[in-house]
Amino acid sequence: MRLLLGGYTADMDGRASGLGMLLAGAPDETSAGGALAFAGDVATADSPSWLAPHPGSLTLTPGDVVYAALENRRQVQAFRRTGEAKFVPLGAAVPAGEAVCHVAVSPDGRFLIASCWGDGRVIRMDLDAAGRPSSPVTTAATVDPYGPDAASAPSSAGDIDLVAAARALREAAGDEYAHLVPDHDVAEETEPGAEADAARPSRAHQAVFLPGGLIATTDLGYDVVRFWRDGGSGLRPVQQVTLPKGSGPRHMVWHPSGHLYVVTELSCELFVLAPSVDGTWRLVGGTPLGAGTLPGDSAAELALSRDGEFAYAGVRGSNTLATLRVRGAGDEVAPVALVDAGVDWPRHHVVVRDILLVAGQLSDEVASLTLDLRTGAPGRVRHRSDAPSPTCLLPIR
């Protein structure tokens, strides 16, 4: 199997020099269980930290055009495939926001959304028939629901009382399992003389396309998940759901049950959002990633097993992978295991059948782990390969 690698280059203190290619077994295999080998660069670019493929159209084969978030340059660049291991720039780079860190392409290939960690911007760009991006339009800015302008923030209809829920869960769990319940009912303490309502930055981090034309985006700095619909030339805000203050929603995955799972970078939790009958979204549950996460850890990527029975979250710092089992009708998740990721700073991971591939940004390598089909948990490292400052793994044909 072939995988494109995004990575950090010298402009962001990394060792990569552009888009790389990783082989997992033979290039044309559809599984990823074989030996890993870094096959070199396929295109030169400055810190292409996130990669996203074009879904294909009447004139484009899926994956023949790939989009890169050039994080330090504040640009999105399209690349066109010209050979098995060669990509060239497609058109000029399009300006985005500060520290653009994620790109998502609409299922119909009409537009893409760039999320910018540095300034919180969410930007829509048109895509032409060849896949070239253009016409960036910045969406309405996020309002901090915990800030002084909270009254003007969109409604978070259906939100649950997190304090009351935490207290009830703690009582039901008993002394043995109470430590697994998020401490949203514990009063926050501030340092003497510190301002409790210090200014917080908006930090957009990901966009996900949901069924029915809905789009969800995260704001890690303001602790919200926002919902949008495309208006043809820009995005129209629909609703936002507020998560606990300081949790830091980073990445999401849509589950086939219809629920949206959100991993929080700062609090290392997994939250579950669900749509109501009237179409509004609400927070219906959540859990810590595991009892073994450490102070200072930060969660990264979130991915589902092939059958959707398990979710996997990377945890940087302690360098672990959290496995959570999906329960009920998809509205519940429960920690199963927290295992060694086998790399330093597991920035990103993907699941290919029964293999989990994880990018170790600080150890300059990619490792593969076999998933236990019974427990869902990753085992020990199966194969590993050197790879310069990897930040994103993208399987391609």
Summary of the structure (lengths in Angstrom):
residues: 397
radius of gyration: 20.4
end to end distance: 7.4
largest distance: 62.9
contacts: 1410
relative contact order: 0.13
helix: 7%
strand: 49%
